[in-house]
Amino acid sequence: MGATDVRRGRHWAGVGFVLACLGLAGVAGTRSPAFGGLSRDLEAVLDTTPDGPPARVTLGPGGRDVRLWGDLNDGTAARLRALLDAHPGATRLHLTSDGGLVDEGVAIGDLVAERGLTTYVPDYCVSACTLAFVRGRERIIVGDSRLGFHAPYEPGLFGQMIPVDASDERGRYLAAGLEPAFVDQALATPSRDVWMPDAGRLRAAGVVTRVVGPSDLPDSTLDDDDSPAGARAAALRAVDLLAAFAARRPGVLDGIAARYREAYRQGRSESDGLDLIRSEAVDALRTAFSGADDATLAALGRLVVEAMTASGSEETCRAIGQDGDLLAAAEALPARRGSGGVARMRALLDRALAGPAPIVPTGVTLPPPRALACADLRRRLAAVLGRGDALRLREVLFGRTARRLEASALPGEP
């Protein structure tokens, strides 16, 4: 997508433009031919190589899902066929692509139909990618996934988009059962634009057969990069407070990322993966703050009281005040010019991490604390803060293990 391919001809949308429309700049590399010095830059203008790296085509956990991520460049369909031949048990194709060569989109669609595959878009599928998607036996998206449509074109010598007859694309969409009026609007969209209908319109037009939640199918978040670095980046995107650990205690972040990566490889859902990251982030925050100085703990306690008041629900308030969910506490306070709950929690976390890592006792099993109403939890914490009882504050925030933790840090203690 976006390359000037004089061999294959028909093309859909410049990658940089479509990613900008989707708010996805940075997902794939782009080229912008320079016209400043024509003779010097003619080779770049006439370049026939693809814009981005070849699409990744990989087998997901369990051998049932195939993940395709990236531009539909020359040879993508052939690589997909080879993978399907080697793994005949695959039944579902995940598509994440901003498009590419029409011929490749058509060839992938033919493979989908030939093998009776279900197609699934966990994030976005634009331009020529949609020709593959609509051939699915079942066509599934997540509620906020984006399908993008527009007219095909042929690239000119100097980067211009030359409109072409869209009869072939129209016939393929109609043969897949799409509503004629929808197809008309899709192919009437200029090549430099992109039309992204909502999920309701897609279902009504027969483009999509099912809309699922993020917990229904295996996670695809790491399809573009399932390396340790990719898992770390995904964890940081999910919980930006984890960035505080990157410099001072990178092993904490690496451990969370490794466990998230393993969950991805086991085929757990995106929702499960996010729950894992958030749960481990809460544990990391509690551990970091359990070793903080008294002044930092007092400031944390005041933030928690505010968050309980602002939480808006009994359930969230109790998660903060009784379960010690410091991530929920940070998120409960609205941002005010950089001074919201997340920013305040990050400042306190930086202070806590500047000190020595706490010594966490192991093998401690305690009964769950007595359930209290939100108002009672808030009053208890406010009273402890008012008395300035540092040890009791630690116990209220982190449970009775806080006393053991403090004792374990004393010289001569086991």
C-alpha positions in Angstrom: 0.0 0.0 0.0 1.4 3.4 -0.9 4.2 2.1 -3.1 4.3 2.8 -6.9 4.0 -0.8 -8.2 4.1 -0.6 -12.1 4.2 -4.4 -12.3 0.9 -5.1 -10.5 -0.9 -1.9 -11.3 -4.0 -1.5 -9.2 -3.4 -0.1 -5.8 -5.4 1.3 -2.8 -4.5 4.4 -0.7 -1.2 5.8 0.5 -0.2 4.2 3.8 0.8 7.5 5.4 -2.5 9.1 4.6 -4.6 6.2 5.8 -2.7 5.8 9.0 -3.2 9.5 9.6 -6.9 9.2 9.0 -7.0 6.3 11.5 -4.8 8.1 14.1 -2.3 5.2 13.7 0.8 7.1 12.5 3.8 5.1 13.5 2.2 1.7 13.1 4.0 1.2 9.8 6.8 3.0 8.0 6.0 5.4 5.2 7.8 7.0 2.3 7.2 10.5 1.1 9.0 11.1 -2.3 10.8 14.4 -2.3 10.1 16.6 -5.3 12.6 19.4 -4.4 15.3 18.2 -6.9 13.7 16.2 -9.6 16.8 14.7 -11.2 18.3 13.8 -7.8 15.1 12.3 -6.4 13.7 10.6 -9.5 14.8 7.2 -8.3 12.8 7.7 -5.1 9.8 9.0 -7.0 9.8 6.0 -9.3 10.6 3.4 -6.6 8.7 0.2 -7.1 9.4 -1.4 -3.8 6.8 -1.6 -1.1 6.5 1.1 1.5 6.7 -0.9 4.7 8.2 -4.3 5.6 6.5 -7.4 4.3 3.4 -8.4 6.1 4.0 -10.8 9.0 2.1 -14.0 8.6 2.3 -16.2 11.7 0.5 -19.1 13.4 -1.2 -18.2 16.6 -1.2 -20.4 19.8 -2.9 -23.7 19.4 -2.7 -23.8 15.6 -6.2 -22.5 15.0 -5.6 -18.8 14.4 -3.3 -17.3 11.7 -2.3 -13.7 12.2 -1.6 -11.4 9.3 -0.2 -8.0 10.1 1.1 -5.3 7.8 1.0 -4.2 4.1 -0.3 -6.6 1.5 2.8 -6.5 -0.6 3.9 -8.8 -3.4 4.0 -12.4 -2.3 1.9 -12.1 0.9 -0.8 -14.4 -0.4 1.8 -17.0 -1.3 3.3 -17.0 2.1 -0.2 -17.3 3.7 -0.9 -20.3 1.4 2.3 -22.0 2.5 1.5 -21.5 6.2 -2.1 -22.8 5.7 -0.8 -25.9 3.8 1.6 -26.6 6.7 -1.1 -26.1 9.3 -4.4 -27.4 7.9 -6.1 -27.1 11.3 -6.2 -23.3 11.1 -9.7 -22.0 10.9 -9.5 -18.3 11.5 -7.5 -15.4 9.9 -6.8 -12.3 12.0 -6.3 -9.3 9.7 -4.6 -6.1 10.7 -3.6 -4.1 7.6 -4.0 -0.7 6.0 -4.1 -2.4 2.6 -1.8 -2.7 -0.3 -1.9 -4.4 -3.7 -5.4 -5.2 -4.9 -4.1 -8.5 -6.5 -2.8 -9.6 -3.1 -6.1 -8.7 -1.3 -8.0 -10.7 -3.9 -5.7 -13.7 -3.7 -5.9 -13.7 0.1 -9.7 -13.5 -0.2 -9.6 -16.5 -2.6 -7.6 -18.5 -0.1 -10.0 -17.5 2.7 -13.0 -18.8 0.6 -11.2 -21.9 -0.6 -10.2 -23.0 3.0 -13.5 -21.9 4.5 -11.8 -19.6 7.0 -13.4 -17.1 9.4 -12.0 -13.6 9.1 -11.4 -11.5 12.2 -10.4 -7.8 12.5 -9.2 -7.0 16.1 -8.1 -3.5 15.2 -8.2 -2.2 11.6 -8.5 -3.5 8.0 -8.4 -0.8 5.3 -8.5 -0.7 1.5 -7.4 -3.9 -0.2 -7.5 -5.7 3.1 -11.3 -5.5 3.0 -11.3 -7.6 -0.2 -9.9 -10.4 1.9 -12.1 -9.8 4.9 -15.4 -10.0 3.1 -14.6 -13.5 1.8 -14.7 -15.0 5.3 -17.2 -17.8 6.1 -17.9 -15.7 9.2 -16.7 -12.1 9.4 -16.0 -10.9 12.9 -14.9 -7.6 14.4 -14.5 -6.1 17.9 -16.9 -3.3 18.6 -14.4 -0.5 18.0 -12.5 -2.2 15.1 -12.3 -0.1 11.9 -12.9 -1.2 8.4 -12.0 1.4 5.8 -13.2 1.7 2.2 -12.5 3.8 -0.8 -12.0 3.6 -4.6 -8.9 1.8 -6.1 -6.4 3.7 -8.2 -3.3 3.3 -10.4 -0.2 5.1 -9.3 1.3 7.7 -11.7 4.9 8.1 -12.3 5.2 11.0 -9.9 3.0 9.7 -7.0 -0.4 10.9 -8.3 -3.4 8.7 -7.8 -5.1 7.9 -11.1 -8.7 6.7 -10.8 -9.5 3.4 -12.4 -12.7 1.5 -13.2 -13.9 -0.2 -10.0 -16.1 -2.8 -11.7 -14.0 -5.7 -10.5 -14.0 -4.6 -6.9 -17.8 -3.9 -7.1 -18.4 -7.4 -8.3 -16.4 -8.9 -5.6 -18.1 -7.0 -2.8 -21.6 -7.8 -4.3 -20.7 -11.5 -4.7 -19.7 -11.5 -1.0 -23.3 -10.4 -0.1 -22.7 -6.8 0.7 -25.6 -4.4 0.3 -25.4 -2.6 -3.1 -26.0 0.9 -1.6 -23.1 0.3 0.8 -20.8 -0.8 -2.1 -21.8 2.3 -4.1 -20.8 4.5 -1.2 -17.6 2.6 -0.5 -16.4 2.9 -4.1 -17.5 6.5 -4.5 -15.1 7.5 -1.7 -12.1 9.2 -3.4 -8.8 7.3 -3.3 -7.2 9.9 -1.0 -10.0 9.6 1.5 -11.3 6.6 3.6 -14.8 5.8 4.7 -15.0 4.0 8.1 -18.6 3.0 8.9 -19.5 2.1 12.4 -20.2 -1.5 13.5 -24.0 -1.0 13.2 -23.8 0.1 9.5 -21.3 -2.7 8.8 -23.7 -5.4 10.2 -26.7 -3.9 8.4 -24.9 -4.0 5.1 -23.8 -7.6 5.5 -20.1 -6.7 5.7 -19.8 -8.1 9.3 -21.6 -11.1 10.6 -20.7 -10.8 14.3 -19.4 -8.2 16.7 -17.5 -9.6 19.7 -15.9 -8.2 22.8 -12.2 -8.2 23.5 -12.5 -11.2 25.8 -14.1 -13.5 23.1 -11.2 -14.4 20.9 -7.4 -14.9 21.3 -5.4 -11.8 21.9 -3.8 -10.1 18.8 -2.2 -7.2 20.5 1.3 -8.6 20.1 0.8 -9.7 16.4 3.0 -6.9 15.2 5.8 -7.5 17.7 5.7 -10.4 20.1 9.3 -9.9 21.3 10.1 -9.1 24.9 10.5 -5.4 23.8 7.1 -5.6 22.2 5.5 -7.0 25.3 7.1 -4.3 27.4 5.7 -1.6 25.1 2.2 -3.2 25.3 2.4 -3.3 29.1 3.4 0.4 29.2 0.5 1.3 26.8 -1.9 -0.5 29.0 -0.7 1.0 32.3 1.5 4.1 31.9 2.4 4.1 35.6 4.6 1.1 34.9 7.0 3.5 33.2 8.2 4.6 36.7 9.7 1.1 37.1 11.6 1.2 33.8 14.6 3.2 35.1 14.8 2.2 38.8 13.4 -1.3 38.9 13.3 -2.6 35.3 13.1 -6.2 36.5 9.5 -5.5 37.7 8.4 -4.3 34.3 10.3 -7.1 32.6 8.5 -9.7 34.7 5.1 -8.3 34.0 5.9 -8.1 30.3 7.1 -11.7 30.3 4.0 -13.0 31.9 1.8 -11.1 29.5 3.8 -12.4 26.6 3.4 -16.0 27.9 -0.4 -15.4 28.2 -0.5 -14.2 24.6 1.4 -17.3 23.4 -1.1 -19.5 25.3 -3.9 -17.9 23.3 -5.5 -16.0 26.2 -7.9 -13.2 25.2 -7.0 -9.6 25.0 -9.3 -8.9 27.9 -7.5 -11.6 30.0 -4.1 -10.1 29.0 -5.2 -6.6 30.1 -6.5 -7.9 33.4 -3.2 -9.7 34.0 -1.2 -6.5 33.4 -3.4 -4.4 35.6 -3.4 -7.0 38.4 0.3 -7.2 38.3 0.7 -3.4 38.1 -1.4 -3.1 41.3 0.8 -5.6 43.1 3.9 -3.7 41.9 2.5 -0.4 43.1 1.6 -1.9 46.5 5.1 -3.4 46.9 6.8 -0.2 45.9 4.8 1.9 48.3 5.1 -0.6 51.2 8.7 0.5 51.5 8.1 4.2 51.2 8.9 6.8 53.9 6.2 8.0 56.3 5.7 11.3 54.5 5.2 9.6 51.1 2.8 7.1 52.7 0.8 10.0 54.2 0.5 11.7 50.9 -0.6 8.4 49.3 -3.2 8.0 52.0 -4.7 11.4 51.3 -4.8 10.6 47.6 -6.6 7.3 48.4 -9.2 9.1 50.5 -9.9 11.6 47.7 -10.1 8.8 45.2 -12.7 6.9 47.3 -14.8 10.0 47.5 -14.5 10.6 43.7 -14.9 6.9 42.7 -18.7 7.2 42.0 -19.6 3.6 43.0 -19.5 1.4 46.0 -17.7 -1.3 44.1 -14.9 0.9 43.0 -14.6 2.6 46.4 -14.3 -0.7 48.1 -11.7 -1.9 45.5 -9.6 1.2 46.4 -10.2 1.3 50.2 -10.3 -2.4 51.0 -8.5 -4.3 48.2 -5.8 -1.7 47.9 -6.3 -1.1 44.2 -4.0 1.9 43.8 -4.4 1.9 40.0 -8.1 2.3 40.4 -7.3 5.1 42.9 -5.2 7.0 40.4 -7.8 6.6 37.6 -10.7 7.7 39.8 -9.3 11.3 40.1 -9.9 13.3 37.0 -6.9 15.0 35.2 -6.6 18.7 35.8 -3.8 20.1 33.6 -1.4 17.4 34.4 -2.3 17.2 38.1 -4.9 14.4 38.0 -4.7 11.2 39.9 -2.3 9.4 37.5 0.1 12.3 37.5 0.0 12.6 41.3 0.4 8.8 41.8 3.4 8.9 39.4 5.1 11.6 41.5 4.5 9.7 44.7 5.7 6.5 43.0 8.9 8.1 41.9 9.6 9.1 45.5 8.9 5.6 46.7 11.1 4.0 44.1 14.0 6.4 45.0 14.4 4.5 48.2 15.6 0.9 48.8 13.4 -1.9 47.6 11.3 -3.3 50.4 12.0 -6.7 51.8 8.8 -8.6 51.2 8.0 -11.6 53.6 7.1 -14.8 51.9 4.8 -17.6 53.1 2.3 -15.3 54.8 -1.3 -16.4 54.6 -3.9 -14.2 56.2 -7.7 -14.4 56.3 -9.4 -11.8 54.2 -10.2 -8.5 56.0 -13.7 -7.9 57.4 -15.9 -6.3 54.7 -16.7 -2.7 55.3 -18.9 -0.2 53.5 -17.3 2.5 51.5 -18.2 5.2 54.0 -16.7 3.2 56.8 -13.5 2.6 54.9 -13.1 6.2 54.1 -13.7 7.3 57.7 -11.2 4.7 59.0 -8.5 5.9 56.7 -9.2 9.6 57.4 -9.0 9.0 61.2 -5.7 7.2 60.9 -4.3 10.1 58.8 -5.6 12.5 61.4 -3.7 10.7 64.2 -0.5 10.5 62.2 0.0 6.9 63.1 2.4 5.7 60.4 2.4 2.0 61.3 -1.3 1.9 61.5 -1.5 3.7 58.1 0.7 1.1 56.5 -1.6 -1.6 57.9 -4.8 0.1 56.6 -3.3 0.6 53.2 -1.5 -2.7 52.8 -3.0 -5.1 55.3 -1.5 -6.7 58.3 1.5 -8.0 56.3 2.8 -4.4 56.5 3.8 -5.0 60.2 5.7 -8.2 59.2 7.3 -6.3 56.3 8.5 -3.5 58.6 9.8 -6.0 61.2 11.7 -8.0 58.6 13.7 -4.9 57.7 15.0 -4.5 61.2 18.6 -5.6 61.9 18.8 -9.0 63.5 15.3 -10.0 62.6 14.7 -13.2 60.7 
